[in-house]
Amino acid sequence: MADLFVNVLRAHQWIYENSKGVVGHRLLFGNPTLLLRTVGRKTGQERTNALTYGRDGKDYLVTASNGGSPRPPGWLANLKAKADCEIQVGTTKIPVTARATYPDDPEYARRFAIVDKVNGGRYSQYQEKTSRPIAVVVLSPR
């Protein structure tokens, strides 16, 4: 079942990228989805990940949940190495600066609630599966 879900996510990202954003913004479960473009910290190559997001004013919020895995997703380390990156929301490309936040940030709980609601409580379920704090990444347009 997990393999099927991973394949669905990959197909969604492929459709989003190859339609240049015309299709994909709300394709998967109807959740708003963006494309996060980072630079690999080791390879220097562009990496793209389709992620659901919430909005906090002008900022976009994504979570580094990795499905509740003990390890965060690779894109989080890429953002920590180089915070300036790009997102694509639908057909619009936006240069952003990323900042990972954790439970010691006074705004973390409020931001986590925003993205958790967008995803029907899945991020709370993922947090229960892992002992690491799941980062909420704030993507601020530059």
N, CA, C and O of each residue as an XYZ file, in Angstrom:
568
protein
N       0.818     -1.199      0.000
C       0.000      0.000      0.000
C       0.867      1.269      0.000
O       0.551      2.244     -0.682
N       1.961      1.243      0.774
C       2.853      2.407      0.820
C       3.467      2.668     -0.547
O       3.628      3.821     -0.949
N       3.816      1.581     -1.277
C       4.389      1.748     -2.608
C       3.392      2.407     -3.561
O       3.774      3.243     -4.380
N       2.134      2.038     -3.455
C       1.103      2.641     -4.290
C       1.002      4.134     -4.010
O       0.910      4.936     -4.939
N       1.017      4.514     -2.728
C       0.933      5.921     -2.350
C       2.126      6.696     -2.899
O       1.963      7.804     -3.410
N       3.323      6.122     -2.797
C       4.530      6.776     -3.315
C       4.410      6.957     -4.827
O       4.772      8.008     -5.355
N       3.910      5.949     -5.520
C       3.740      6.046     -6.966
C       2.710      7.104     -7.350
O       2.883      7.803     -8.348
N       1.648      7.227     -6.570
C       0.639      8.257     -6.822
C       1.271      9.642     -6.635
O       1.035     10.544     -7.438
N       2.068      9.809     -5.586
C       2.739     11.090     -5.350
C       3.689     11.431     -6.494
O       3.735     12.577     -6.941
N       4.437     10.459     -6.961
C       5.363     10.696     -8.080
C       4.605     11.070     -9.346
O       5.009     11.972    -10.080
N       3.509     10.373     -9.594
C       2.699     10.680    -10.783
C       2.140     12.099    -10.693
O       2.130     12.837    -11.678
N       1.677     12.469     -9.506
C       1.154     13.817     -9.298
C       2.219     14.862     -9.609
O       1.958     15.830    -10.323
N       3.416     14.661     -9.072
C       4.489     15.620     -9.319
C       4.833     15.672    -10.805
O       5.059     16.754    -11.347
N       4.877     14.522    -11.468
C       5.189     14.475    -12.890
C       4.158     15.280    -13.687
O       4.520     16.054    -14.572
N       2.883     15.094    -13.371
C       1.815     15.832    -14.064
C       1.961     17.332    -13.811
O       1.846     18.136    -14.736
N       2.215     17.702    -12.561
C       2.355     19.115    -12.184
C       3.498     19.752    -12.974
O       3.334     20.815    -13.573
N       4.653     19.090    -12.968
C       5.821     19.646    -13.660
C       5.639     19.686    -15.172
O       5.954     20.691    -15.809
N       5.135     18.605    -15.743
C       5.057     18.509    -17.194
C       3.903     19.287    -17.807
O       3.888     19.519    -19.016
N       2.939     19.692    -16.992
C       1.877     20.566    -17.496
C       2.238     22.034    -17.247
O       1.442     22.935    -17.511
N       3.463     22.260    -16.729
C       3.936     23.604    -16.381
C       3.030     24.278    -15.350
O       2.906     25.502    -15.313
N       2.398     23.442    -14.511
C       1.573     23.953    -13.425
C       0.112     24.146    -13.771
O      -0.683     24.518    -12.907
N      -0.258     23.899    -15.027
C      -1.661     24.046    -15.428
C      -2.519     23.018    -14.675
O      -3.642     23.315    -14.265
N      -1.973     21.806    -14.499
C      -2.646     20.747    -13.756
C      -1.745     20.360    -12.593
O      -0.540     20.191    -12.777
N      -2.302     20.219    -11.416
C      -1.511     19.732    -10.295
C      -1.638     20.518     -9.020
O      -1.363     19.991     -7.943
N      -2.051     21.782     -9.111
C      -2.132     22.587     -7.901
C      -3.076     21.980     -6.863
O      -2.786     22.017     -5.667
N      -4.187     21.429     -7.304
C      -5.133     20.808     -6.377
C      -5.544     19.404     -6.828
O      -6.664     18.967     -6.563
N      -4.657     18.717     -7.495
C      -4.996     17.407     -8.047
C      -5.100     16.325     -6.974
O      -6.080     15.580     -6.952
N      -4.125     16.225     -6.097
C      -4.038     15.147     -5.119
C      -4.898     15.444     -3.897
O      -4.571     16.336     -3.115
N      -5.983     14.714     -3.725
C      -6.909     14.859     -2.593
C      -7.490     16.265     -2.485
O      -8.112     16.587     -1.473
N      -7.306     17.104     -3.491
C      -7.826     18.464     -3.460
C      -7.007     19.417     -2.614
O      -7.360     20.590     -2.495
N      -5.909     18.937     -2.015
C      -5.072     19.803     -1.182
C      -4.228     20.727     -2.052
O      -3.729     20.305     -3.095
N      -4.063     21.980     -1.639
C      -3.199     22.875     -2.414
C      -1.764     22.360     -2.370
O      -1.246     22.008     -1.311
N      -1.141     22.324     -3.535
C       0.202     21.759     -3.662
C       1.095     22.725     -4.413
O       0.683     23.341     -5.396
N       2.320     22.849     -3.938
C       3.309     23.665     -4.634
C       4.482     22.779     -5.036
O       4.643     21.668     -4.531
N       5.278     23.283     -5.936
C       6.535     22.632     -6.288
C       7.653     23.417     -5.619
O       7.788     24.622     -5.836
N       8.447     22.740     -4.814
C       9.592     23.347     -4.140
C      10.840     22.972     -4.919
O      11.139     21.792     -5.107
N      11.564     23.986     -5.369
C      12.800     23.753     -6.120
C      13.987     24.182     -5.266
O      14.136     25.353     -4.915
N      14.823     23.206     -4.942
C      16.021     23.448     -4.148
C      17.237     23.032     -4.954
O      17.116     22.470     -6.043
N      18.412     23.314     -4.407
C      19.666     22.864     -5.002
C      20.260     21.837     -4.052
O      20.411     22.094     -2.857
N      20.597     20.665     -4.595
C      21.183     19.608     -3.767
C      22.467     20.087     -3.111
O      23.369     20.588     -3.783
N      22.542     19.932     -1.812
C      23.704     20.435     -1.066
C      24.982     19.684     -1.412
O      26.074     20.234     -1.275
N      24.866     18.446     -1.855
C      26.042     17.648     -2.217
C      26.289     17.640     -3.721
O      27.436     17.676     -4.167
N      25.210     17.591     -4.502
C      25.343     17.442     -5.960
C      25.339     18.766     -6.710
O      25.895     18.867     -7.804
N      24.709     19.787     -6.120
C      24.556     21.059     -6.820
C      23.473     21.017     -7.883
O      23.277     21.992     -8.608
N      22.764     19.892     -7.982
C      21.716     19.743     -8.985
C      20.375     20.227     -8.440
O      20.107     20.154     -7.241
N      19.535     20.728     -9.363
C      18.199     21.161     -8.960
C      17.371     19.955     -8.553
O      17.401     18.910     -9.204
N      16.635     20.118     -7.471
C      15.727     19.090     -6.966
C      14.340     19.703     -6.861
O      14.201     20.864     -6.477
N      13.318     18.935     -7.200
C      11.946     19.423     -7.120
C      11.115     18.448     -6.311
O      11.200     17.234     -6.495
N      10.302     19.003     -5.402
C       9.395     18.201     -4.591
C       8.018     18.843     -4.599
O       7.888     20.052     -4.408
N       6.988     18.031     -4.820
C       5.608     18.499     -4.714
C       5.192     18.365     -3.253
O       5.269     17.279     -2.677
N       4.752     19.468     -2.657
C       4.387     19.486     -1.240
C       3.073     20.227     -1.043
O       2.824     21.253     -1.676
N       2.241     19.699     -0.162
C       1.041     20.453      0.189
C       1.472     21.628      1.069
O       2.506     21.581      1.735
N       0.666     22.663      1.053
C       1.052     23.869      1.792
C      -0.150     24.549      2.419
O      -1.299     24.311      2.046
N       0.154     25.405      3.385
C      -0.820     26.316      3.966
C      -0.308     27.727      3.772
O       0.848     27.931      3.403
N      -1.161     28.693      4.017
C      -0.762     30.097      3.889
C      -0.815     30.771      5.251
O      -1.705     30.505      6.059
N       0.150     31.644      5.489
C       0.198     32.456      6.689
C       0.542     33.865      6.228
O       1.712     34.243      6.158
N      -0.501     34.640      5.914
C      -0.275     35.953      5.328
C       0.344     35.779      3.960
O      -0.196     35.061      3.118
N       1.484     36.435      3.727
C       2.169     36.324      2.430
C       3.035     35.066      2.348
O       3.472     34.686      1.262
N       3.285     34.422      3.485
C       4.158     33.258      3.531
C       3.434     31.967      3.163
O       2.223     31.835      3.339
N       4.208     31.026      2.649
C       3.743     29.671      2.372
C       4.365     28.762      3.430
O       5.530     28.934      3.788
N       3.601     27.804      3.926
C       4.077     26.891      4.960
C       4.057     25.461      4.449
O       3.046     25.006      3.912
N       5.161     24.752      4.610
C       5.233     23.328      4.292
C       5.823     22.607      5.494
O       6.493     23.219      6.327
N       5.573     21.315      5.582
C       6.128     20.549      6.693
C       7.153     19.551      6.192
O       7.026     18.988      5.105
N       8.168     19.348      7.008
C       9.209     18.363      6.705
C       8.856     17.065      7.429
O       9.630     16.574      8.251
N       7.695     16.521      7.119
C       7.186     15.352      7.853
C       7.819     14.041      7.404
O       8.080     13.165      8.229
N       8.065     13.901      6.112
C       8.573     12.650      5.553
C       7.716     11.466      6.013
O       8.224     10.378      6.281
N       6.399     11.708      6.096
C       5.464     10.646      6.464
C       5.631     10.123      7.880
O       5.164      9.026      8.187
N       6.285     10.882      8.749
C       6.507     10.440     10.114
C       7.750      9.576     10.274
O       7.949      8.944     11.311
N       8.583      9.553      9.239
C       9.833      8.796      9.288
C      10.754      9.373     10.366
O      10.659     10.557     10.690
N      11.644      8.545     10.923
C      12.614      9.068     11.894
C      13.563     10.111     11.301
O      14.150     10.910     12.031
N      13.710     10.098      9.966
C      14.601     11.043      9.300
C      13.797     12.090      8.543
O      12.787     11.763      7.919
N      14.231     13.338      8.590
C      13.540     14.365      7.803
C      13.823     14.172      6.316
O      14.776     13.482      5.955
N      13.014     14.769      5.457
C      13.250     14.654      4.016
C      14.548     15.362      3.613
O      14.972     16.317      4.264
N      15.163     14.888      2.548
C      16.413     15.467      2.076
C      16.308     16.930      1.715
O      17.272     17.681      1.861
N      15.128     17.348      1.237
C      14.989     18.746      0.824
C      15.187     19.702      1.990
O      15.562     20.855      1.779
N      14.941     19.241      3.234
C      15.121     20.126      4.386
C      16.602     20.474      4.551
O      16.939     21.633      4.795
N      17.475     19.497      4.424
C      18.915     19.767      4.523
C      19.369     20.682      3.384
O      20.238     21.532      3.577
N      18.780     20.506      2.201
C      19.121     21.389      1.081
C      18.744     22.831      1.396
O      19.500     23.752      1.089
N      17.575     23.031      2.009
C      17.137     24.390      2.359
C      18.000     24.991      3.457
O      18.268     26.192      3.454
N      18.432     24.165      4.388
C      19.300     24.675      5.455
C      20.650     25.097      4.890
O      21.262     26.043      5.386
N      21.117     24.401      3.859
C      22.390     24.749      3.225
C      22.262     25.985      2.341
O      23.195     26.781      2.236
N      21.094     26.143      1.702
C      20.860     27.300      0.815
C      19.389     27.677      0.936
O      18.525     27.035      0.338
N      19.108     28.718      1.712
C      17.733     29.096      2.035
C      16.994     29.751      0.872
O      15.768     29.678      0.801
N      17.722     30.387     -0.035
C      17.060     31.019     -1.181
C      16.748     29.949     -2.216
O      17.637     29.239     -2.686
N      15.474     29.847     -2.561
C      15.042     28.830     -3.516
C      13.820     29.365     -4.260
O      13.541     30.564     -4.237
N      13.099     28.465     -4.916
C      11.932     28.866     -5.695
C      10.792     27.899     -5.428
O      11.000     26.699     -5.243
N       9.583     28.445     -5.412
C       8.396     27.610     -5.392
C       7.574     27.928     -6.633
O       7.691     29.000     -7.227
N       6.752     26.980     -6.999
C       5.800     27.200     -8.081
C       4.437     26.842     -7.537
O       4.224     25.737     -7.040
N       3.516     27.785     -7.634
C       2.139     27.590     -7.190
C       1.276     27.731     -8.441
O       1.112     28.824     -8.985
N       0.733     26.607     -8.880
C       0.046     26.617    -10.166
C       1.067     26.940    -11.242
O       2.091     26.265    -11.351
N       0.799     27.963    -12.034
C       1.735     28.344    -13.104
C       2.692     29.459    -12.687
O       3.532     29.884    -13.480
N       2.569     29.930    -11.454
C       3.360     31.066    -10.983
C       4.599     30.617    -10.231
O       4.509     29.850     -9.273
N       5.767     31.101    -10.672
C       7.030     30.813     -9.996
C       7.371     31.988     -9.080
O       7.290     33.149     -9.483
N       7.756     31.665     -7.832
C       7.992     32.693     -6.822
C       9.341     32.442     -6.143
O       9.539     31.375     -5.562
N      10.271     33.398     -6.203
C      11.509     33.252     -5.437
C      11.198     33.448     -3.952
O      10.505     34.394     -3.578
N      11.712     32.552     -3.113
C      11.435     32.602     -1.680
C      12.705     32.370     -0.879
O      13.711     31.887     -1.399
N      12.634     32.724      0.389
C      13.663     32.375      1.362
C      13.003     31.464      2.384
O      11.932     31.769      2.908
N      13.657     30.343      2.660
C      13.112     29.327      3.553
C      13.707     29.451      4.952
O      14.880     29.781      5.128
N      12.851     29.174      5.945
C      13.299     29.152      7.341
C      12.559     28.033      8.045
O      11.332     28.050      8.146
N      13.321     27.051      8.536
C      12.717     25.943      9.275
C      12.423     26.387     10.701
O      13.263     27.005     11.354
N      11.214     26.063     11.182
C      10.848     26.384     12.556
C      10.514     25.096     13.293
O      10.091     24.106     12.695
N      10.712     25.133     14.601
C      10.528     23.970     15.465
C       9.715     24.383     16.686
O       9.431     25.568     16.866
N       9.337     23.421     17.527
C       8.471     23.747     18.671
C       8.977     24.843     19.613
O       8.177     25.402     20.362
N      10.259     25.167     19.605
C      10.744     26.256     20.464
C      10.425     27.643     19.899
O      10.612     28.645     20.589
N       9.950     27.712     18.665
C       9.538     28.976     18.045
C       8.142     29.315     18.557
O       7.257     28.460     18.521
N       7.920     30.543     19.035
C       6.601     30.899     19.582
C       5.447     30.806     18.583
O       4.292     30.695     18.995
N       5.733     30.847     17.282
C       4.694     30.762     16.258
C       4.499     29.348     15.714
O       3.615     29.112     14.890
N       5.327     28.407     16.177
C       5.306     27.054     15.624
C       3.935     26.384     15.748
O       3.412     25.876     14.757
N       3.353     26.374     16.928
C       2.082     25.660     17.141
C       0.983     26.220     16.236
O       0.185     25.464     15.682
N       0.944     27.527     16.090
C      -0.059     28.153     15.234
C       0.167     27.756     13.774
O      -0.781     27.429     13.059
N       1.414     27.788     13.342
C       1.725     27.416     11.961
C       1.460     25.928     11.712
O       0.920     25.554     10.671
N       1.842     25.092     12.667
C       1.608     23.656     12.525
C       0.112     23.394     12.378
O      -0.292     22.561     11.567
N      -0.703     24.089     13.146
C      -2.159     23.918     13.064
C      -2.679     24.286     11.672
O      -3.597     23.642     11.164
N      -2.106     25.301     11.064
C      -2.535     25.713      9.721
C      -2.292     24.593      8.718
O      -3.201     24.210      7.982
N      -1.070     24.067      8.683
C      -0.754     23.029      7.688
C      -1.426     21.702      8.032
O      -1.782     20.937      7.137
N      -1.599     21.430      9.311
C      -2.263     20.194      9.721
C      -3.728     20.202      9.285
O      -4.253     19.180      8.842
N      -4.380     21.349      9.409
C      -5.776     21.465      8.988
C      -5.915     21.258      7.484
O      -6.831     20.571      7.032
N      -5.007     21.852      6.709
C      -5.035     21.688      5.248
C      -4.966     20.207      4.882
O      -5.565     19.776      3.897
N      -4.237     19.438      5.675
C      -4.015     18.022      5.381
C      -4.872     17.089      6.221
O      -4.524     15.922      6.400
N      -5.972     17.582      6.731
C      -6.920     16.729      7.443
C      -6.346     16.025      8.665
O      -6.759     14.909      8.980
N      -5.413     16.651      9.350
C      -4.843     16.083     10.571
C      -3.730     15.067     10.347
O      -3.264     14.451     11.305
N      -3.297     14.878      9.113
C      -2.245     13.884      8.833
C      -0.921     14.224      9.509
O      -0.211     13.323      9.956
N      -0.579     15.504      9.590
C       0.712     15.857     10.177
C       0.736     15.561     11.672
O       1.784     15.204     12.210
N      -0.390     15.703     12.347
C      -0.460     15.302     13.758
C      -0.220     13.803     13.881
O       0.477     13.352     14.791
N      -0.800     13.035     12.963
C      -0.582     11.582     12.964
C       0.887     11.258     12.697
O       1.450     10.369     13.335
N       1.503     11.968     11.768
C       2.918     11.734     11.485
C       3.782     12.081     12.696
O       4.747     11.377     12.991
N       3.436     13.171     13.401
C       4.225     13.564     14.568
C       4.147     12.485     15.647
O       5.119     12.260     16.368
N       3.004     11.823     15.761
C       2.859     10.740     16.743
C       3.735      9.539     16.398
O       4.095      8.765     17.285
N       4.080      9.373     15.126
C       4.878      8.225     14.677
C       6.380      8.409     14.898
O       7.134      7.438     14.839
N       6.820      9.633     15.149
C       8.256      9.881     15.247
C       8.593     10.691     16.494
O       7.779     11.468     16.991
N       9.805     10.491     16.982
C      10.239     11.259     18.156
C      10.900     12.577     17.757
O      11.079     13.457     18.599
N      11.261     12.720     16.485
C      11.880     13.991     16.062
C      10.792     15.044     15.884
O       9.693     14.725     15.431
N      11.081     16.281     16.233
C      10.098     17.330     15.962
C      10.018     17.589     14.458
O      11.039     17.765     13.794
N       8.808     17.611     13.936
C       8.610     17.876     12.512
C       8.682     19.383     12.282
O       7.929     20.152     12.879
N       9.586     19.783     11.420
C       9.767     21.212     11.123
C       8.621     21.734     10.267
O       8.148     21.061      9.351
N       8.190     22.944     10.584
C       7.317     23.703      9.701
C       8.240     24.719      9.025
O       8.882     25.532      9.690
N       8.291     24.657      7.700
C       9.191     25.532      6.953
C       8.388     26.704      6.412
O       7.391     26.526      5.713
N       8.842     27.903      6.749
C       8.219     29.138      6.305
C       8.952     29.577      5.032
O      10.165     29.783      5.034
N       8.187     29.712      3.953
C       8.720     30.143      2.661
C       8.231     31.557      2.400
O       7.068     31.770      2.057
N       9.124     32.516      2.566
C       8.763     33.933      2.445
C       9.184     34.474      1.092
O      10.361     34.416      0.736
N       8.212     35.008      0.322
C       8.556     35.593     -0.977
C       9.608     36.692     -0.829
O       9.567     37.496      0.102
N      10.557     36.702     -1.780
C      11.613     37.731     -1.781
C      11.215     38.861     -2.704
O      11.961     39.830     -2.852
